Amino acid sequence: MQASTSKAAAQLDADMQAWQQFVGLLQAEQAALIANDGDRIAGLAEERSHLAQRLTAVARNAPVALI
């Protein structure tokens, strides 16, 4: 039982880190938009797309009780 609890806790931690990365990325994107930094925005858009796909997988794999 403890091994499965540890695995679940580790997965939740990884999922939380992914969401924190996404929020940080959105904040960086906001700052680039405010600064009118088109080059930075373009780079962030690609990273945002990648993270969004990762978070979609996280949501699909979440237990129904947690949604």
HELIX and SHEET records of a PDB file:
HELIX    1   1 GLN A    2  ILE A   34  1                                  33    
HELIX    2   2 GLY A   38  ASN A   61  1                                  24    
HELIX    3   3 VAL A   64  LEU A   66  5                                   3    
END                                                                             
